[in-house]
Amino acid sequence: MATIAVLQFFPGWLHAQQGEIERGGRLRIDYATARLSRCFTTWRGAEIGDITAVVRFHPRGEIVQGSVVEEQRTPGDPPGAVVAHTPAPLEISVPDDATHVEMWFHNFSQTSARCDAWDSRFGDNYWFDVGGPPPRVPAQPVVYRAGAQQRPELVNVRSARISKVNAFPRPAGGPSVGKDIQVHLDLVAWVSRSAWGANAWIDVHVFDGSDSLVHAETLTLAYTGWGPVQQYGFDGKLFQGSTATPGSVSPRPDARKVQYRLYHEIDGQVFTDGILHQAELPEDALI
């Protein structure tokens, strides 16, 4: 059973840790809104704003973020305007190769003017050790391309979802009679600008349960921007797993981990966010 460590951030700039943060476990963040509430404001009778926790796992640099508050609305059907924001725990998974956790918090709102405030220990951020089982690092990770410039302010992952599904058609009635295990990727990459001839891609590795490489590929991302929004994306099958129908089985490796690096080429230069992105997947038997 996965362990859960709790980080509590109290008013008065105090914080405490309950339990050891462990690789493969869970981490819950409890944050007091009183620490960072300057940018909450009222607009047309509603309270506007948010506080997000930004969590970076080292050494890969993977960033996870999410809100640590929830909206409270006036009763009704449908509910009415937002009248307050109250603390809401954020729970995230700890990667199996993490050695340290770095985090900071961002309070912001946008109406006719923008407001931003930070809780970052005066720019040093909050750091915590990660223990538990030894770090698991594949012997053949996705390597950093030589010559690429690390510029996350020019290219970065806006959103990404990696999932394992059974794509075998389900009959209108009754249980499924087959399996078609696939790994899907839905990714959106933001770039500061694009131009004719620009390109974006990801280098991808897929690993089995023992961290052995079972698939490697470079996927070109399609331009999906519109107007002032400059972005690329991919939405489709990343890896074909095992298939099975009555009387026929085609076994394939059980994909348990995916790594990728993002690149953007423009004006003869290659840029990257510098992060080795990673996602862990359930075993085929659970799909």
C-alpha positions in Angstrom: 0.0 0.0 0.0 1.4 3.4 -1.0 2.5 5.6 1.9 1.2 9.2 2.3 3.3 12.0 3.6 1.7 15.3 4.6 3.3 18.8 4.3 1.4 21.4 6.3 1.9 25.2 5.6 0.5 27.2 8.5 -0.1 31.0 9.0 2.9 32.8 10.3 5.3 31.3 7.8 5.5 28.0 9.7 5.4 24.5 8.1 5.6 20.9 9.3 6.1 17.5 7.8 4.1 14.4 8.8 5.7 11.1 7.7 8.5 10.4 5.3 8.2 11.3 1.6 8.8 8.1 -0.2 9.4 7.1 -3.8 6.3 5.5 -5.3 4.2 6.9 -2.5 1.8 9.9 -2.2 2.4 13.5 -1.1 -0.4 15.6 0.3 0.0 19.4 0.7 -2.2 21.3 3.1 -1.9 25.1 2.7 -3.4 27.9 4.8 -4.8 30.6 2.5 -3.9 33.2 5.2 -0.3 32.8 4.1 -0.9 34.2 0.6 -4.2 35.9 0.1 -3.2 39.4 -1.2 -4.4 38.8 -4.7 -7.9 37.6 -4.0 -10.2 40.3 -5.1 -13.9 41.0 -5.6 -15.3 41.5 -9.1 -19.0 41.9 -9.9 -19.9 40.4 -6.5 -17.7 37.3 -6.8 -14.3 36.6 -5.2 -11.7 36.0 -7.9 -8.3 34.3 -7.5 -6.4 31.1 -6.9 -3.4 29.7 -5.1 -1.4 27.0 -6.9 1.4 24.8 -5.5 4.2 24.2 -8.0 6.1 21.0 -7.2 9.4 20.1 -8.9 10.8 16.6 -8.5 14.6 16.2 -8.7 16.8 15.1 -10.4 14.6 15.0 -13.6 13.0 18.4 -13.0 9.4 17.2 -13.6 6.9 19.8 -12.5 3.5 19.1 -11.1 1.1 21.8 -10.1 -2.4 22.2 -8.8 -4.7 24.4 -6.8 -4.6 24.3 -3.0 -8.0 26.1 -2.5 -11.5 25.4 -3.5 -14.4 27.8 -4.4 -17.3 28.3 -1.9 -20.5 29.5 -3.7 -23.8 30.8 -2.5 -26.4 28.0 -2.2 -28.7 27.5 -5.1 -29.5 25.3 -8.2 -27.3 26.0 -10.0 -24.9 27.3 -7.3 -24.4 31.1 -7.2 -21.4 33.3 -7.2 -18.1 32.5 -5.5 -18.1 34.1 -2.1 -14.8 32.7 -0.7 -11.9 30.3 -1.2 -11.0 27.8 1.4 -8.1 25.4 1.8 -8.3 22.1 -0.2 -5.5 19.5 0.1 -3.5 18.7 -3.1 -2.4 15.1 -3.3 0.2 14.0 -5.9 2.2 10.9 -6.7 6.0 10.8 -5.9 8.0 9.5 -8.9 10.0 6.3 -8.3 13.3 8.1 -9.2 12.9 11.2 -7.1 15.5 12.2 -4.6 14.3 15.7 -3.6 11.1 17.8 -3.8 11.2 21.5 -4.4 8.1 23.6 -4.1 6.7 27.1 -4.1 3.2 28.8 -4.2 1.6 31.3 -6.5 -1.4 33.5 -5.6 -2.9 35.3 -8.6 -6.0 37.0 -10.0 -6.9 38.6 -13.3 -9.7 41.2 -13.8 -9.0 44.5 -15.4 -5.6 44.3 -13.8 -3.2 41.4 -13.0 -2.1 40.5 -9.5 0.7 38.0 -8.6 2.1 37.1 -5.2 4.5 34.3 -4.2 5.4 32.2 -1.2 8.9 30.9 -2.1 11.0 31.4 1.0 12.4 34.6 -0.5 13.3 32.8 -3.8 15.0 29.8 -2.2 11.8 27.7 -2.4 10.9 24.8 0.0 13.0 21.7 -0.2 12.4 18.2 1.2 14.2 14.9 1.0 12.7 11.8 -0.6 13.4 8.4 0.9 11.9 4.9 0.5 13.1 2.2 -1.9 16.2 3.0 -4.0 15.6 5.2 -7.0 14.6 3.4 -10.2 16.3 4.8 -13.2 16.1 3.0 -16.6 19.4 2.0 -18.1 18.4 3.6 -21.4 16.6 6.9 -20.6 15.7 9.4 -23.2 19.0 11.3 -23.7 19.3 15.1 -24.1 19.9 16.0 -27.7 23.3 17.6 -28.2 23.1 21.2 -29.3 19.6 21.9 -27.9 19.3 25.0 -25.8 17.4 24.8 -22.5 14.9 27.6 -22.7 11.6 26.8 -20.9 10.4 30.3 -21.4 10.4 29.5 -25.2 8.9 26.0 -25.2 7.2 23.9 -22.5 4.5 21.3 -21.9 1.2 23.0 -21.3 -0.6 19.8 -20.6 0.0 16.0 -21.0 -2.0 12.9 -20.2 -0.6 9.4 -20.7 -3.0 6.6 -20.3 -3.4 2.8 -20.9 -6.7 1.7 -22.3 -8.4 -1.4 -23.7 -9.4 -0.2 -27.2 -11.2 -3.4 -28.1 -14.8 -2.6 -29.2 -17.3 -3.3 -26.5 -20.5 -5.0 -27.6 -23.8 -3.2 -27.0 -24.7 -5.7 -24.3 -22.6 -7.9 -22.2 -18.9 -7.9 -21.3 -16.0 -7.4 -23.7 -14.8 -10.5 -25.4 -11.3 -9.3 -26.3 -8.4 -7.0 -25.4 -6.5 -4.4 -27.4 -4.1 -2.8 -25.0 -2.9 0.6 -26.1 -0.9 3.5 -24.5 -2.3 6.9 -25.5 -0.8 10.3 -25.3 -2.6 13.6 -25.3 0.0 16.4 -25.2 -0.1 20.2 -25.8 3.2 22.1 -26.1 3.3 25.9 -25.8 5.9 27.8 -27.8 6.6 31.6 -27.6 6.4 31.9 -31.3 6.2 29.8 -34.5 7.0 30.5 -38.2 6.9 28.9 -41.5 9.3 25.9 -41.4 9.3 25.6 -37.6 8.9 22.2 -36.1 8.2 20.5 -32.8 8.7 16.9 -31.7 9.2 14.6 -28.8 11.7 11.7 -28.3 9.9 8.9 -26.6 10.9 5.7 -24.7 8.6 3.0 -23.4 9.8 0.6 -20.7 8.4 -2.6 -19.1 8.1 -3.4 -15.4 11.8 -4.1 -15.1 12.7 -0.7 -16.7 13.9 -2.5 -19.9 13.4 -0.4 -23.1 10.7 -1.9 -25.3 10.0 0.9 -27.7 11.7 4.1 -28.9 10.3 6.7 -31.3 10.5 10.3 -32.4 7.0 11.8 -32.8 6.4 15.0 -34.8 3.8 17.3 -33.2 1.1 18.9 -35.3 0.7 22.7 -35.1 -2.6 23.3 -33.3 -2.3 27.1 -32.6 -4.8 29.7 -33.5 -4.6 33.5 -33.5 -2.1 34.6 -30.8 -1.9 31.1 -29.3 1.2 29.3 -30.4 1.1 25.6 -29.7 1.7 22.1 -31.0 0.0 18.9 -30.0 -0.3 15.1 -30.3 -3.4 13.0 -29.5 -3.2 9.4 -30.4 -1.7 6.0 -29.9 1.8 5.9 -28.5 2.4 2.2 -28.1 0.6 -1.0 -29.1 0.3 -3.6 -26.4 -1.1 -7.1 -26.4 -4.2 -8.1 -28.3 -6.5 -11.0 -27.6 -9.7 -12.4 -29.2 -11.4 -15.7 -28.7 -8.9 -18.3 -30.0 -6.1 -15.9 -30.8 -3.5 -14.0 -28.7 -0.8 -11.7 -29.8 1.4 -10.9 -26.8 3.4 -7.7 -26.5 5.5 -6.2 -23.7 3.6 -4.7 -20.8 4.3 -1.0 -20.9 4.8 0.3 -17.4 6.7 3.6 -17.9 7.0 6.3 -20.5 9.7 9.0 -20.8 9.9 11.8 -23.3 11.7 15.0 -24.1 10.2 18.0 -25.9 12.0 20.0 -28.6 11.1 23.0 -30.8 13.2 24.0 -33.9 12.9 27.5 -35.3 15.3 29.7 -37.3 17.8 26.9 -37.4 18.0 26.6 -33.6 16.7 23.8 -31.4 15.1 24.7 -28.0 13.8 22.4 -25.1 12.3 22.8 -21.7 15.1 20.6 -20.4 12.8 18.3 -18.5 12.9 14.5 -18.8 9.1 14.0 -18.6 7.9 10.6 -17.2 4.7 8.8 -16.4 4.1 5.4 -14.8 1.4 3.0 -16.0 -0.6 0.2 -14.5 0.0 -3.4 -15.5 -2.0 -4.8 -18.4 -3.9 -7.2 -16.1 -5.6 -4.2 -14.4 -6.9 -2.7 -17.7 
